[in-house]
Amino acid sequence: MRRAIARARHCFHCGRILFELPTDERSMQFMKSGLIPWLLLGATPVFAQINAGTLPPTPSPPFKLTKVAQFDLPWRIAFLPDGRMLVTEKIGKLYLTTQSGQKLEVTGVPPVLYQSQNGLLGVYLAPSFASDAAIYLTYSEPGQVPGTSSLALARATLRIGTGTASLEDLKVVWRDPIKGKGGQVGAAVAFSPDQKFLFLTVGDRQRFTPAQDPNQPAGKILRLTLDGKPAPGNPMEGKTGAQSVPVIDPPRDTEAAKTAPVVRTHVFDGPNLTPSETWSSGHRTPYGLAFAPDGRLWELEHGPRGGDELNLIEPGKNYGWPLVSYAVNYDGVPIASPDTRADLAKPAIYWTPVLAPGNLMFYSGAMFPKWKGSAFAPGLVSRALHRIEVNGAIAKPAEHWTVGFRVRAVEQAPDGALWLIEDDREGGLYRLTPK
């Protein structure tokens, strides 16, 4: 935000300066593919909104933390089947790391724009990794104009040799062509349970209004084929969008966004496929995305000054940003409550004050058997690990344990241990095991 930077306004999340379904066989097949039958949308349960932001931390965590390694602004972890892991650093580096903390830098990483919230972000094993060693990266792809970027999704082959690791045949399979200024990239990926499609979150880039513009990917969750094309069965399958769209710089708040000056007009090189890619809209900073064991898709995003959200994601739904929020702008300018708009989807849980979430994952291991099926969310501002109980379409907050550092991501290792990474220039990698 240009004005917000000038006033040294700090993000309430990161603390940095701002720049019931039928169970018949056919329905379950739809659920497993991430394609919920259209006729069921009207039967979605009505949530009683829960504000988890006022809940106190749970004392006496039932786990111990062991620091294993250290990174420079680590962002995400992806475990290999053998227990080693890939760890991204926002500054633009990728490491192959053992559980004893030995690190090997992976070469062949694409150039990224590292700036504020932008950089090298997600790393994910492809569903076919066991046979072809394919991985996906999400990152801020630099624009031609200094300080501009857009989200890119790339696929590459991970080659591991004796004392070497590299990415080969890297190809960008999807990118937001509308390069511009702003953070809040999104960049989370989840593969459908049938492993045929991928879901990609695209943040609003701190520009607010594109989240409600069907012609721009910003503020959307996309459903794509594994090679980055619009997936069949999407709500607007086959539709194309406007050939040109206005581009704005990040304004100071939701009200200023309504009259923000257009800095340029982007003209698409070919058909604008955004409508046919879109699964849901109205998202702000969607950093968490994961499928529950029953095949439902859940998303976790940052609100502004309050209003972090856990959402049950359904096709074609609008989740309200920037029209509504259980929050206000960073500068105190009000935002309408979701309770005023019955046409917009409400979150299952919101946090005011915020937890400032990193990613989202569902636990399936044996090391903590009581946690099977639970969702976990790391907190940057809360400096805690949050457990969420999910039962069908209903979610409710359970415990959250203070760990004493800004938790950027949590992932499950093949042995069932949980691993955390710390959001810091000297960010630790921690193994979490039972006491």
SULNORPE-V851542 format. One record per residue. N is the residue number from 1. RES is the residue in one small letter. OMEGA is omega as a letter, one per 20 degrees, with the letter a starting at -180 (999 if undefined). D_LAST is the distance of its C-alpha to the last C-alpha in whole Angstrom. Layout:
BEGIN
n->N res->RES omega->OMEGA d_last->D_LAST
n->N res->RES omega->OMEGA d_last->D_LAST
END
This chain:
BEGIN
n->1 res->m omega->a d_last->44
n->2 res->r omega->a d_last->47
n->3 res->r omega->a d_last->48
n->4 res->a omega->r d_last->45
n->5 res->i omega->a d_last->44
n->6 res->a omega->a d_last->47
n->7 res->r omega->a d_last->46
n->8 res->a omega->r d_last->43
n->9 res->r omega->a d_last->41
n->10 res->h omega->r d_last->37
n->11 res->c omega->r d_last->35
n->12 res->f omega->a d_last->33
n->13 res->h omega->a d_last->30
n->14 res->c omega->r d_last->30
n->15 res->g omega->a d_last->32
n->16 res->r omega->r d_last->34
n->17 res->i omega->a d_last->38
n->18 res->l omega->r d_last->39
n->19 res->f omega->999 d_last->41
n->20 res->e omega->a d_last->37
n->21 res->l omega->r d_last->38
n->22 res->p omega->a d_last->40
n->23 res->t omega->r d_last->39
n->24 res->d omega->a d_last->42
n->25 res->e omega->a d_last->42
n->26 res->r omega->r d_last->44
n->27 res->s omega->r d_last->41
n->28 res->m omega->r d_last->38
n->29 res->q omega->r d_last->40
n->30 res->f omega->a d_last->40
n->31 res->m omega->a d_last->37
n->32 res->k omega->r d_last->35
n->33 res->s omega->a d_last->38
n->34 res->g omega->a d_last->37
n->35 res->l omega->a d_last->40
n->36 res->i omega->a d_last->40
n->37 res->p omega->a d_last->44
n->38 res->w omega->a d_last->46
n->39 res->l omega->a d_last->47
n->40 res->l omega->a d_last->44
n->41 res->l omega->a d_last->43
n->42 res->g omega->a d_last->45
n->43 res->a omega->a d_last->43
n->44 res->t omega->a d_last->40
n->45 res->p omega->r d_last->38
n->46 res->v omega->a d_last->39
n->47 res->f omega->r d_last->35
n->48 res->a omega->a d_last->35
n->49 res->q omega->a d_last->34
n->50 res->i omega->r d_last->31
n->51 res->n omega->a d_last->30
n->52 res->a omega->a d_last->26
n->53 res->g omega->a d_last->27
n->54 res->t omega->a d_last->27
n->55 res->l omega->a d_last->24
n->56 res->p omega->r d_last->22
n->57 res->p omega->r d_last->18
n->58 res->t omega->r d_last->15
n->59 res->p omega->r d_last->14
n->60 res->s omega->r d_last->10
n->61 res->p omega->a d_last->9
n->62 res->p omega->a d_last->6
n->63 res->f omega->r d_last->5
n->64 res->k omega->r d_last->6
n->65 res->l omega->r d_last->9
n->66 res->t omega->r d_last->11
n->67 res->k omega->a d_last->15
n->68 res->v omega->a d_last->17
n->69 res->a omega->a d_last->21
n->70 res->q omega->a d_last->23
n->71 res->f omega->r d_last->26
n->72 res->d omega->a d_last->29
n->73 res->l omega->r d_last->28
n->74 res->p omega->a d_last->26
n->75 res->w omega->a d_last->26
n->76 res->r omega->r d_last->25
n->77 res->i omega->r d_last->23
n->78 res->a omega->a d_last->25
n->79 res->f omega->r d_last->23
n->80 res->l omega->a d_last->25
n->81 res->p omega->a d_last->25
n->82 res->d omega->r d_last->24
n->83 res->g omega->r d_last->21
n->84 res->r omega->a d_last->23
n->85 res->m omega->r d_last->23
n->86 res->l omega->r d_last->26
n->87 res->v omega->r d_last->26
n->88 res->t omega->r d_last->29
n->89 res->e omega->a d_last->30
n->90 res->k omega->a d_last->32
n->91 res->i omega->r d_last->34
n->92 res->g omega->r d_last->35
n->93 res->k omega->r d_last->33
n->94 res->l omega->a d_last->31
n->95 res->y omega->r d_last->29
n->96 res->l omega->a d_last->28
n->97 res->t omega->r d_last->24
n->98 res->t omega->r d_last->22
n->99 res->q omega->r d_last->19
n->100 res->s omega->r d_last->19
n->101 res->g omega->r d_last->21
n->102 res->q omega->a d_last->25
n->103 res->k omega->r d_last->27
n->104 res->l omega->a d_last->30
n->105 res->e omega->r d_last->32
n->106 res->v omega->r d_last->34
n->107 res->t omega->r d_last->38
n->108 res->g omega->r d_last->40
n->109 res->v omega->a d_last->38
n->110 res->p omega->r d_last->41
n->111 res->p omega->r d_last->42
n->112 res->v omega->r d_last->40
n->113 res->l omega->r d_last->41
n->114 res->y omega->a d_last->38
n->115 res->q omega->r d_last->39
n->116 res->s omega->a d_last->37
n->117 res->q omega->a d_last->35
n->118 res->n omega->r d_last->37
n->119 res->g omega->r d_last->36
n->120 res->l omega->a d_last->34
n->121 res->l omega->a d_last->32
n->122 res->g omega->r d_last->30
n->123 res->v omega->a d_last->30
n->124 res->y omega->r d_last->30
n->125 res->l omega->r d_last->30
n->126 res->a omega->r d_last->33
n->127 res->p omega->a d_last->33
n->128 res->s omega->a d_last->36
n->129 res->f omega->a d_last->33
n->130 res->a omega->a d_last->33
n->131 res->s omega->a d_last->37
n->132 res->d omega->r d_last->38
n->133 res->a omega->a d_last->35
n->134 res->a omega->r d_last->36
n->135 res->i omega->r d_last->34
n->136 res->y omega->r d_last->35
n->137 res->l omega->r d_last->34
n->138 res->t omega->a d_last->35
n->139 res->y omega->r d_last->37
n->140 res->s omega->a d_last->39
n->141 res->e omega->a d_last->42
n->142 res->p omega->r d_last->45
n->143 res->g omega->r d_last->48
n->144 res->q omega->r d_last->52
n->145 res->v omega->a d_last->52
n->146 res->p omega->r d_last->49
n->147 res->g omega->r d_last->46
n->148 res->t omega->a d_last->47
n->149 res->s omega->r d_last->44
n->150 res->s omega->a d_last->43
n->151 res->l omega->r d_last->40
n->152 res->a omega->r d_last->41
n->153 res->l omega->a d_last->39
n->154 res->a omega->r d_last->39
n->155 res->r omega->a d_last->39
n->156 res->a omega->r d_last->39
n->157 res->t omega->r d_last->38
n->158 res->l omega->r d_last->35
n->159 res->r omega->a d_last->37
n->160 res->i omega->r d_last->35
n->161 res->g omega->r d_last->36
n->162 res->t omega->a d_last->36
n->163 res->g omega->r d_last->35
n->164 res->t omega->r d_last->36
n->165 res->a omega->a d_last->35
n->166 res->s omega->r d_last->37
n->167 res->l omega->a d_last->38
n->168 res->e omega->r d_last->41
n->169 res->d omega->a d_last->44
n->170 res->l omega->a d_last->42
n->171 res->k omega->r d_last->44
n->172 res->v omega->a d_last->43
n->173 res->v omega->r d_last->44
n->174 res->w omega->r d_last->43
n->175 res->r omega->r d_last->44
n->176 res->d omega->a d_last->45
n->177 res->p omega->a d_last->49
n->178 res->i omega->a d_last->49
n->179 res->k omega->a d_last->48
n->180 res->g omega->a d_last->48
n->181 res->k omega->r d_last->46
n->182 res->g omega->r d_last->42
n->183 res->g omega->r d_last->39
n->184 res->q omega->a d_last->36
n->185 res->v omega->a d_last->37
n->186 res->g omega->r d_last->34
n->187 res->a omega->r d_last->34
n->188 res->a omega->a d_last->31
n->189 res->v omega->r d_last->32
n->190 res->a omega->r d_last->31
n->191 res->f omega->r d_last->33
n->192 res->s omega->a d_last->34
n->193 res->p omega->r d_last->33
n->194 res->d omega->r d_last->36
n->195 res->q omega->r d_last->35
n->196 res->k omega->a d_last->39
n->197 res->f omega->r d_last->38
n->198 res->l omega->r d_last->36
n->199 res->f omega->a d_last->36
n->200 res->l omega->r d_last->36
n->201 res->t omega->r d_last->36
n->202 res->v omega->a d_last->38
n->203 res->g omega->a d_last->38
n->204 res->d omega->r d_last->41
n->205 res->r omega->a d_last->41
n->206 res->q omega->r d_last->42
n->207 res->r omega->r d_last->45
n->208 res->f omega->a d_last->44
n->209 res->t omega->r d_last->47
n->210 res->p omega->r d_last->47
n->211 res->a omega->r d_last->44
n->212 res->q omega->a d_last->47
n->213 res->d omega->a d_last->49
n->214 res->p omega->a d_last->49
n->215 res->n omega->a d_last->51
n->216 res->q omega->a d_last->48
n->217 res->p omega->a d_last->45
n->218 res->a omega->r d_last->43
n->219 res->g omega->a d_last->41
n->220 res->k omega->r d_last->41
n->221 res->i omega->a d_last->38
n->222 res->l omega->r d_last->40
n->223 res->r omega->a d_last->40
n->224 res->l omega->r d_last->42
n->225 res->t omega->a d_last->42
n->226 res->l omega->r d_last->40
n->227 res->d omega->r d_last->43
n->228 res->g omega->r d_last->43
n->229 res->k omega->r d_last->46
n->230 res->p omega->a d_last->46
n->231 res->a omega->r d_last->45
n->232 res->p omega->r d_last->47
n->233 res->g omega->r d_last->47
n->234 res->n omega->a d_last->46
n->235 res->p omega->a d_last->47
n->236 res->m omega->a d_last->50
n->237 res->e omega->r d_last->50
n->238 res->g omega->a d_last->53
n->239 res->k omega->r d_last->54
n->240 res->t omega->a d_last->54
n->241 res->g omega->r d_last->54
n->242 res->a omega->a d_last->57
n->243 res->q omega->r d_last->58
n->244 res->s omega->a d_last->57
n->245 res->v omega->r d_last->55
n->246 res->p omega->r d_last->55
n->247 res->v omega->r d_last->52
n->248 res->i omega->r d_last->51
n->249 res->d omega->a d_last->49
n->250 res->p omega->r d_last->46
n->251 res->p omega->a d_last->48
n->252 res->r omega->a d_last->46
n->253 res->d omega->a d_last->46
n->254 res->t omega->r d_last->46
n->255 res->e omega->r d_last->50
n->256 res->a omega->a d_last->51
n->257 res->a omega->a d_last->50
n->258 res->k omega->a d_last->52
n->259 res->t omega->a d_last->55
n->260 res->a omega->a d_last->53
n->261 res->p omega->r d_last->56
n->262 res->v omega->a d_last->56
n->263 res->v omega->r d_last->56
n->264 res->r omega->r d_last->57
n->265 res->t omega->r d_last->57
n->266 res->h omega->r d_last->55
n->267 res->v omega->a d_last->57
n->268 res->f omega->r d_last->55
n->269 res->d omega->r d_last->57
n->270 res->g omega->r d_last->57
n->271 res->p omega->r d_last->56
n->272 res->n omega->a d_last->53
n->273 res->l omega->a d_last->51
n->274 res->t omega->a d_last->48
n->275 res->p omega->a d_last->49
n->276 res->s omega->r d_last->49
n->277 res->e omega->a d_last->45
n->278 res->t omega->r d_last->44
n->279 res->w omega->r d_last->42
n->280 res->s omega->a d_last->41
n->281 res->s omega->r d_last->42
n->282 res->g omega->r d_last->41
n->283 res->h omega->a d_last->38
n->284 res->r omega->a d_last->37
n->285 res->t omega->a d_last->34
n->286 res->p omega->a d_last->33
n->287 res->y omega->a d_last->30
n->288 res->g omega->r d_last->28
n->289 res->l omega->a d_last->29
n->290 res->a omega->r d_last->27
n->291 res->f omega->r d_last->28
n->292 res->a omega->r d_last->27
n->293 res->p omega->a d_last->26
n->294 res->d omega->r d_last->30
n->295 res->g omega->r d_last->32
n->296 res->r omega->a d_last->32
n->297 res->l omega->r d_last->32
n->298 res->w omega->a d_last->30
n->299 res->e omega->a d_last->30
n->300 res->l omega->a d_last->29
n->301 res->e omega->r d_last->31
n->302 res->h omega->r d_last->32
n->303 res->g omega->r d_last->34
n->304 res->p omega->r d_last->36
n->305 res->r omega->a d_last->36
n->306 res->g omega->r d_last->34
n->307 res->g omega->r d_last->34
n->308 res->d omega->a d_last->31
n->309 res->e omega->r d_last->31
n->310 res->l omega->a d_last->29
n->311 res->n omega->r d_last->32
n->312 res->l omega->a d_last->33
n->313 res->i omega->r d_last->35
n->314 res->e omega->a d_last->38
n->315 res->p omega->r d_last->41
n->316 res->g omega->a d_last->44
n->317 res->k omega->r d_last->42
n->318 res->n omega->a d_last->43
n->319 res->y omega->q d_last->40
n->320 res->g omega->a d_last->42
n->321 res->w omega->j d_last->41
n->322 res->p omega->a d_last->43
n->323 res->l omega->a d_last->45
n->324 res->v omega->r d_last->43
n->325 res->s omega->r d_last->39
n->326 res->y omega->a d_last->37
n->327 res->a omega->r d_last->38
n->328 res->v omega->r d_last->40
n->329 res->n omega->r d_last->41
n->330 res->y omega->a d_last->40
n->331 res->d omega->r d_last->43
n->332 res->g omega->r d_last->43
n->333 res->v omega->a d_last->46
n->334 res->p omega->r d_last->45
n->335 res->i omega->a d_last->44
n->336 res->a omega->r d_last->45
n->337 res->s omega->r d_last->42
n->338 res->p omega->r d_last->41
n->339 res->d omega->r d_last->43
n->340 res->t omega->a d_last->46
n->341 res->r omega->a d_last->46
n->342 res->a omega->a d_last->46
n->343 res->d omega->a d_last->47
n->344 res->l omega->a d_last->44
n->345 res->a omega->r d_last->40
n->346 res->k omega->r d_last->38
n->347 res->p omega->r d_last->34
n->348 res->a omega->r d_last->31
n->349 res->i omega->r d_last->29
n->350 res->y omega->a d_last->30
n->351 res->w omega->r d_last->29
n->352 res->t omega->j d_last->31
n->353 res->p omega->a d_last->30
n->354 res->v omega->r d_last->28
n->355 res->l omega->a d_last->25
n->356 res->a omega->a d_last->27
n->357 res->p omega->r d_last->25
n->358 res->g omega->a d_last->25
n->359 res->n omega->r d_last->24
n->360 res->l omega->r d_last->23
n->361 res->m omega->r d_last->22
n->362 res->f omega->a d_last->21
n->363 res->y omega->a d_last->18
n->364 res->s omega->a d_last->19
n->365 res->g omega->a d_last->16
n->366 res->a omega->a d_last->15
n->367 res->m omega->r d_last->11
n->368 res->f omega->a d_last->11
n->369 res->p omega->a d_last->14
n->370 res->k omega->a d_last->14
n->371 res->w omega->a d_last->15
n->372 res->k omega->a d_last->18
n->373 res->g omega->r d_last->21
n->374 res->s omega->r d_last->19
n->375 res->a omega->r d_last->20
n->376 res->f omega->r d_last->19
n->377 res->a omega->r d_last->20
n->378 res->p omega->r d_last->20
n->379 res->g omega->r d_last->22
n->380 res->l omega->r d_last->24
n->381 res->v omega->a d_last->25
n->382 res->s omega->a d_last->22
n->383 res->r omega->a d_last->20
n->384 res->a omega->r d_last->17
n->385 res->l omega->a d_last->16
n->386 res->h omega->r d_last->18
n->387 res->r omega->a d_last->17
n->388 res->i omega->r d_last->21
n->389 res->e omega->a d_last->22
n->390 res->v omega->r d_last->25
n->391 res->n omega->a d_last->27
n->392 res->g omega->a d_last->30
n->393 res->a omega->a d_last->32
n->394 res->i omega->r d_last->30
n->395 res->a omega->r d_last->27
n->396 res->k omega->a d_last->25
n->397 res->p omega->r d_last->22
n->398 res->a omega->r d_last->19
n->399 res->e omega->q d_last->16
n->400 res->h omega->a d_last->16
n->401 res->w omega->r d_last->14
n->402 res->t omega->r d_last->15
n->403 res->v omega->r d_last->14
n->404 res->g omega->r d_last->17
n->405 res->f omega->r d_last->19
n->406 res->r omega->a d_last->22
n->407 res->v omega->a d_last->20
n->408 res->r omega->a d_last->23
n->409 res->a omega->r d_last->21
n->410 res->v omega->r d_last->18
n->411 res->e omega->r d_last->19
n->412 res->q omega->r d_last->17
n->413 res->a omega->r d_last->17
n->414 res->p omega->a d_last->19
n->415 res->d omega->r d_last->16
n->416 res->g omega->r d_last->14
n->417 res->a omega->r d_last->12
n->418 res->l omega->r d_last->13
n->419 res->w omega->a d_last->15
n->420 res->l omega->r d_last->16
n->421 res->i omega->a d_last->19
n->422 res->e omega->r d_last->21
n->423 res->d omega->a d_last->24
n->424 res->d omega->r d_last->26
n->425 res->r omega->r d_last->29
n->426 res->e omega->a d_last->26
n->427 res->g omega->a d_last->23
n->428 res->g omega->r d_last->20
n->429 res->l omega->a d_last->18
n->430 res->y omega->r d_last->14
n->431 res->r omega->a d_last->12
n->432 res->l omega->a d_last->9
n->433 res->t omega->a d_last->7
n->434 res->p omega->r d_last->4
n->435 res->k omega->999 d_last->0
END
